[in-house]
Amino acid sequence: MSQGLDDVIAAETRLSSVDGARGVLVVKGFSLDRLAGQKRFEDVAHLLFEGLLDDLPDAKAFAARLGAAREAVYPLAQYIDDALLALPPMDGVRALTARIEDGEDVATALRLLAAPAVLLPAFLRRRRGLAPIAPDAKSGHAADMLHMLTGEVPAPEVAAALDTYLVTVADHGLNASTFAARVVSSTWSGLTSSVLAGLAALKGPLHGGAPGPIIAMLDGIGKPENAESWIEDALDRGDRLMGFGHRIYKVRDPRADALKAAVKRMSADSSALPGRLKLAEAVERAALKVLHKRKPDRPLDVNVEFYTALLLEALGFPPDAFTAVFATGRTAGWLAHAREQRLTGRLIRPQSVYVGPEPAELV
């Protein structure tokens, strides 16, 4: 038995590999640095889907079909009412996504891939008292998402920053939400059911729900010179330091470097971001120093969530929506894993060890 299934191999996959000892992420034969900042999200999603969906169009046609899928999903925004707006954004997106037919074909996969990019901006605008903005099928996926959020056509470097983020989080081995998606798919339920399982698992603060509190930490620290004492006090209280440490990586999370590079590229055209980046870098240095001093036997380093928070804040997403933006990228991986499980796996049904009381008549 292994609590948490540590080191238990539960699937064979051709989709991604996470080498925690070396800090390397490989997606379909490409290292992360060959994809993040180099390829568009729709191209990486197409790469993940290859060989798993019948009638998958070529990469150029796939981007056009994804644009059409954004348009097809947009009518779901009409169901954003006051009751839905009372929920957190992740719950709102999940409820709206549940309205998509539970199919197994390319059309269903494209609608699910499009859904969070369309529904999250619509939800956030309605929450601010603004009308949703219809998608532009001819636009790139990341650029269209930002246009639907802000009402403005984003500068190329801004759209590229979101593209980098979506690519960086598109797939990451057999993480909790991907495993949940594969379990559901193994029952031969549909793709919508698998994506809903992924959304539910990603929401948890031990998985994808952590980037938001990092903004609160940065705001609480305020100035670079306050970083070390603030972190010492937080650890003295027993608080968990968000943005540091990872279940798999024993060295620096390679996704953190990809996102930090994207933030630096954005900061060249920003009046506020350079100061925010300087604060984040000071917090990173102070945290690593304090963690090494207090826990020298534990390899704790910065993870993907730390610079995710900085990037998504700069793009205009509120902290409580960060996990839903994460889902916008990770849906590509959930869909690919769900199809891979359906085609090559079997019903996932592990055993458990009963440790409860025995009935009296058997004692």
C-alpha positions, 0 to 999 in steps of 0.5 A: 500500500502507498498512501497518496499512491506515491510511486505507483504506476497507474498508466502508460502514456505517450502524452507527457513525462515529468522528471522530478529529479532533473526538473524536466517536463517533456510533452509528446517528445518536446521539452517544455523550453521547445514549446513555451514561448515558441508554440501557440496553445492551439498547436500544443493542443493539436499535438496532444490530440494527435492519434487520439481523436478520429477525423482530427483536422490538421494544425491549421484547420484545427485552429480554425475549428477551435475558433468556431467552437468558441463561437458555438460555446458562447450562447452558454453565457446566457445562463450566467444569472445572479445565482451563478454569479454568487459562486466563485468563478471556478464553480461558475465555469464548471456549472456552465461546462456541464451543459455541453453534451457528453460526447466522444468526438472531435466536435465535443473535444473542441467545445470543451477546449473552448469553454473556459476561454469563453465562459470565464471572461463572460462570467467575470464581465457579468460580475462587474456589471458588463455585457459579455463579449462575443468571441472572434473565430479568426483570432488566436485562442489566447488573444481572443480570451483576453479580448473577451475579458477586457474588450480591447485587442491585446498587444502581441506580447500580452497575448504571447504571455497568456499563450506561454502560460496556457502551453506551460500548464497544458499537461503535466503527467498523472497529476490529481486532476488528470488522474481523476479525468482518466478514472472517469474516462475508464468507465466509458463516460463521455469527455464532458464528464472527464473534464468536469472531474478534472475541474473539480480536482483542480479546484482544491488548494493542494492542486491548482487552487493555490496561485490566488493566495500568492497575490495576498502574500505579495500584498502583505509583504509590500516591500522587498526589504520586508520579505524575510521577516514576513516569511519567518513570521508566517512559518512561525505561525505554521502557515503553508508557504504557497508557491514553493515546494512540489510533490514531484520536483526535487529541484526547481520547477521548469514551468516557473522559469518559463513563466518568469521569462514571460513576465519579464518580456511583459514588464518591458512595456509596463509601468507597474509590472517591473516593481511587482517583479522586483518584489516577487524576486525578492520574496523568492530569494528570501523564501528559499533562504529561510526554507533552506535554513529551516528545512535543510533536508527537504528540497523546496524550490519555487513552483509553477504557482509563484510566477503564475500569480504574477503573470495572471495578475498582470493580464487582468485576471482577479486572483479568485479566477486564477484556477479557472485560467489554469483549467483553460490550459489543462483542459487540453491535457484532460481531454487527451488523457481521457481519450488515451485511457478510453483507447488503451486502458481499462476500468480503473478499480484499485483495492483498499485495505479495510482498517475498520471494526469487524462485525461482532459475529465474526470476532 
